[in-house]
């Protein structure tokens, strides 16, 4: 049977110690049952029509809010520790058995490990491949131009990257960009 004091002590221990604290495997189930009991109590207190009942319902309402805050804070503290454990496990390639994890937390732990490993794998796989030239995604017509001077890399209004270009380089660019470069005498039409 959970009480507010017991919940608060669990939170205090979780905050005090660096390692994940061992909790009863039904902790979240019991915590949410405790909240439901308080809600039922509050509902029955609100049905009574007396000054004493109103004061009791206000007290129960405050308790209910405090219980929710403690459970949320406890979850967030444990969540941070679980993510740290998953980070360590993803670096070492060894799955450490974590008997302090609750059933509801195992999925977070395992999916975080997988996410970190996949991200690392994807990053290093892509860094080994030679960079392929990106094609311009546009429905505009293109104009062939020759550059009269060196032009640094730039981004067009459609967020396509062009360049860098050296003097005498030839490129097929969208008409608006090509005309602008020609107008500024940085390129000539071919």
N, C-alpha and C positions, 0 to 999 in steps of 0.2 A: 504494500500500500504506500503510495507516494504522498508526501506532504510538501508544502512549500519549503519548509526548512530542509528537507531531504534534497529537494531539487537545487536549492541554493548551495548546499554543501557539495553536491556533485559538480556544479558550475565552479565553485571556488577551487576544488581540487584540479579540475581541468585547466583552469587558468594558472594555478601554481606550478604544476609539473609540466615539463617539456614533452614527455611522452604521452601518447594517447591513453587515457584511463580506461580500465576495464569496467564495463557496465553490464547490467543484466541484459540478456539477449532480447527480452521483451520491453526494453526501456521505453522506446517511442510509443509502443502500443499502450503501455501503462500510463505514460505521460498524457496521451490524448484521451484516454479513459478518464483520467483525473480532471482534465479540462471539461469533458462532457458532464461529469458529476457536478462540477462547480456551476456549469450553465443551467443544469436542472434545478440546483439549489436556488440559483438566482431567479429563475423563472417562477418557482414556487413562492419565493419571498415577494416578488413583485405582484403576485396575485392577491396577497394579503393586504388589507386596507387599514394599516395602523402606522402611527409615527415610528414605533419600534421596528416594524417590518421594513419601513422605508430606510431607516438608518442601517439595518442589517443588509439590505439589498445593495446599498451604496458601498458598504464594507466588502461585500462579496464581489461586487463589480471591480473594485480596486484590486482585490486579490487575484481575480481572473486575469486582469491586464498584466499584473506582475508575473504571474505564472507563465503567460505567453511570452513575455519579454525574456525571462530566464531560459525557457526552452529554446527560443530563437538564438539567444546569445551563446548558449551551450552548443547548439548545432553549428553555428558559424565558427566557433573556436575549434571544434572537432573537424570541421570541413577544412580549415587551414592546415591543421596537422596532417590530415589525410592527403591533401595535395602535396605537402612536403614529403611525405612517405612515398607517394607515387613518383615524385621527381627523383628521389634517391633510387628507387627501384628501376626506373627507366634508364638511369645512367649505368647501373651495375649489371643490367641484363639478367638479374636473378630475382625471382619472385620470392620475396621474404614473406613468411607466413605471419600474418597479423591477426592474432587471436583477440585483440582488443576491438576489432571492427565489428560493428553491429550489422545484421543482415541488410539493413537499408543503406549502409555505407559501403558495402562491398562493390556495388555497381559503380559508384563514384570513383573509388580507388582504381578498379580495373580499367574503366573507360579513360581515366586520366593518364594512366600508364600507356595505354594504346595510343591516345592522342599525341602524347609527347614523343613516343617512338616513331609514329607515322610522320609527324612533322619533321623530326630530325632526318629520317630516311628520305623524305621527299626533298628536303633542302639539299642534302648531300648528293642525292641522285641527280638533281637538276644542276648542281654546281659542276658536275663532271662532264656534262654535255656541252658541246660548242653552241654558242648562241646563234640561233637561226634568225635571218633577217625577217622583220615583221612586215607583213603586207599591209598596205594602206587600205583601211576599210572605209570606203567612200563610194557613193553613187555618182560622184561628180566626174565630169570629163577631165582628162589629164592633158598637160601640155609639156612637150619636150623642151628643156632649156639647158644652156651651158653656163656655168658660173664664171663670172669675171673676176671674182675674188673669193677668198676663204670665208665660209659661213659656218658658224657654230651650230650645234644641235639645237633644234627648236621644236615646239609643240604647236600644232595648228588648232583652230577652234573646235575640231572634231576629236581632239586629244590624241591625234596621231603624231608620232615622233619622226622628225626628218633630220637627216644629217648625221654628223657634220659633213660638209662638202669642202673640197679643195678647189683652188682656181683651176679651171678647165674641166672640172667634173661635169658629167651630163646626168640629168635626172628627169624623170617623168613625174611631175607634181600636179596637184589639182590646179585648175585654171586660175582661180582667185589668188592662190599663193604665187603661182608662176608670174601672173601679171603684176603683182605687187613687187616681186623681186626685179622684174624687168623695168618697172617704173622707177625704182630706186637705183637703177643702173648697176645692180649687183649680178645680173644675169642677162642673157640674150636668148631669144627664141630661136629654135632650130627648125 
